[in-house]
Amino acid sequence: ASGLRFLPPDFLKLGILFANKGRWNGRQIIPSGWLDQAMGPRIEIPLAPNALPSAHRSSYGFQWWYDEYNLAGNLVRVSVASGLGGQRIFIVPERDLVVVVLSGHFGRPGTTWIPEQILHRVLEAAAHH
């Protein structure tokens, strides 16, 4: 949840590695079966009272969150690496999309919902193209 010091391109590379099921430059770095388990739903989490209206499901895997949103009648599945202060790597397989959000909301409200709002704006923009 904290302690890593990456630059934005490094977070993006990590997200791309996970989105590509552990493959980098044609080489398997992380076993894909393990990633499927880690990034998928393992434990159901009740939706927070301040969850976005589109929130459909929230779960936890192995150090990864797994969320589902209902956007314009389409179910969108998102695996999320979540760091302290609002750092997020969102992986959206159906949209072939990796979104990195870096913020400094340390010890302040909004560490959860601000990155989610950014993700939703990106998803809305991507839907129009």
N, C-alpha and C positions, 0 to 999 in steps of 0.2 A: 504493500500500500504506500510505502514511501522509501526514500533513501536513494533511489536511482537518480542520476543526473544526466539526462539526455537532452540533446538539441532536437528541435522539431523534426528535422529529416530522419533522425535516428528513431524517433517514435513511429514515424511513417514506415520506415523499413521493417520495424518489428511488426507493425500491423499488416503489412504486405506479406511477410513471412507466414503469419498465422492465417491470413485470408487465403493463401495459396496452399493451405493444408501442410505447412511445414517444409515446403520446397523453396529453394533459393538457387537461381541460376541453373535449374535443371537437376539439382542435387537435393535429396531428402535429408534435412537437417534435424527435424523433429518428427517422430512417428505420427502419421496422420490419424491413426486410430486413437491415440492418446489425446490429440487435439480435439477430435470429435467429442470425446467424453468431457474434456476440460471446458470446452466452450459451449456445451449444450446444457439443457436444464437438468439439474440433479435434485435440488431442493426448492420447492415453491416458496415464494416470499409474498406476503399480502401486499397489495398495492398501497402506497402511501396516500394519506388523505390529500396531499397537494400534488398527486401524480397528474401528469398531463391528461387531458380528456381522451386522447387517442390511446392511452396505455391500456393494454389488453391483458398482459401477463408479465410477471417478473419472477425470475428464478436465479439460482446460483449454481455454478459448476465448480470447477477446481481453480479458484482464484480469478474466475471470469464470471461476470454477470451475463444473463441471457434474458432479453426483453423482447416482447412482441407488442407492436403498435398496429392499430387499425387506422390506416390513412386512406381516406377516400374509398373505403370499401375493400381495400387490399390489406392483407396481413403482411406486415414487414417484420422480419426476424433480425435481431441485432445482438451480436456478442460484444461485450464491453469489458475492457480492462480499465479499472478505475483506480486512480491514484489520489493521494491526499491533496486537497486544495482545488480540485476541479480538473485535474489532468485526466483525459479520457482517450482511449483508442476505441472507436466504434467500427465494427466490421459488419457490413450489410451485404450478405452473399447474393441475395436476389437482385440487387442493384449493382453488383460488382464494384463496391464502394468501400473505401477505408477513409474515415474522417478522424483527424487528430485535433483535439482541443486542449490547449494549455492555458491555464488561468491561475491566478494567485489568490483564491478565496480561502486562505488559511484561517481557520477558526471563525469564519463568518458564515452566515446563512447563504444558501444559494449554491453550495458546492455540488448539489445533485441536479437541481432543476435548470440551472443556467446552461451547462453543457448539453442537456437534453433538448432545450429550446434551440440551441445552435444546430444540433443534429437535425431537428425537424425542419428548420429553415433550409438546410442543405438538401434534405430529401424532397421538400416541396420544389426547390429550384431544379433539382435533377429530374423531377417528374415532368417538368415543362420543356425539357430538351430531349 
